């Protein structure tokens, strides 16, 4: 009589290790270019006040700067942030490509870089691994001052590159978005020289081209840079926190208009995929209004609008956490 051996017990599936947070480093030349595109617009912004006092600024410059600020700003907030990073809505192909190009006009990095870094920020918000938290060095005055500098724009000079295969594999696999990403240097030229071309053609003068380049090119880029960076720095240090979030994200009302609603930052971190950040009465959210317009035109679908039940749950949870900490 033969006894058959029992079949081997099924082996447990191997636990796959997560891909590393960073992969590779920026070349020194790329770091130099980042410094150039951070420093030159900022210097132009500093010089803007004396230049605007009596000469060098005309209504044409203001108009061109406003148009480029709105297009590039909404490209970041509606496109890079709410659509590409968090999937707050679905967009048809023309809108998808237009948003990628518009966001690139802000000179805040290519669409892949921006989205990968921001998804990493949410994965490790205000903890080790967050590329731009102001709380990485401690809570004392000196540590927070260092953290503010780092979160505002110091992090841009970090040579370690965010691993796009971990944080943005969907965009890496998208041929259309990869084309826009590779075209980033050309888009930078359009963003800076486009205003100069318009100003020069309208005024038919080199002076008109120069002032448009200065105000609608450099100053506009710098202003949008610092408004966006303020969401990383100011909105993670000071402000109101009416909703439960896992980090120190806060609402800063006086940044709401210039940031197109991004400074209602506490609700965003409490409910990241929500298409509207300013959810309370009087909270202006121009990005949400823009998304609503796209939805009415049929260009955006499946928009993740906030629900009363969800907001009440987040608000109640915040009250419970506050009571428990008291």
Secondary structure, 3 states (H helix, E strand, C coil): CCCCCCCCCCCCCCCCCCCCCEEEECCHHHHHHHHHHHHHHHHHHHHHHHHHCCCCCCHHHHHHHHHHHHHHHHHHHHHHHHHHHCCCCEECHHHHHHHHHHHHCCCCCCHHHHHHHHHHHHHCCCCCCCCCCCCCCCCCHHHHHHHHHHHHCHHHHCCEEECHHHHCHHHHCCHHHHHHHHCHHHHHHHHHHHHHHHHHHHHCCHHHHHHHHHHHHHHHHHHHHHHHHHHHCHHHCCCECCCCCCCCCCECHHHCCCCCCCCEHHHHHHCCCCCCCCCCCCCCCHHHHHHHHHHHHCCEECCCCCCHHHHHHHHHHHHHHHHHHC
